[in-house]
Amino acid sequence: MQVERAQRFLGQADEMMTMGYSDMAVNRYYYACFHIVQALFIRKEIVAHTHSGMLTQFSNHFVRTGRVQLEDGSFLARLFQLRQKADYNCAYDISKEEALSLKEPTHNFIGKINSLINE
């Protein structure tokens, strides 16, 4: 179920980009990654109760062990920060270029995590 949700959110993010809603696209790109990581956690029986906890657990179980590259862990953390800014910081506006720069890495991240789920 989480994998399907991740794919649905990824599609929504791409749609938001074509409509010019950069902040909403960043939100959906983050949640697509969040849900694919949650699917991985379910598969590997890892528990995280918060978004920060998810980042910590992902780092501990997958980045530090070398199962995923450091760049992937950094990307997820950066995406979380941008989502926070897009959703809660009224003084920060996500540019179209910034949001567009997340599209390919998000698709790649989801593919990599999906491969781990299917191992």
LINBELGI-V407175 format. One record per pair of residues at least 12 apart in sequence whose ideal C-beta (glycine too) atoms are under 6 Angstrom apart, sorted by the first residue. I is the first residue (numbers start at 1). J is the second residue. Records with the same first field share a line. If there is no record, write none. Layout:
I: J  J
This chain:
2: 35  38  39
3: 39
5: 35
6: 32  35  36  110
9: 28  31  32
10: 32
12: 28
13: 25  28  29
16: 28
22: 94  96  99
23: 86  94
25: 99
26: 82  83  86  94  99
27: 83  86
29: 102  106
30: 79  83
33: 76  79  109
36: 110  113
37: 54  58
39: 117
40: 113  116  117
43: 117
46: 61
55: 77
59: 73
75: 105
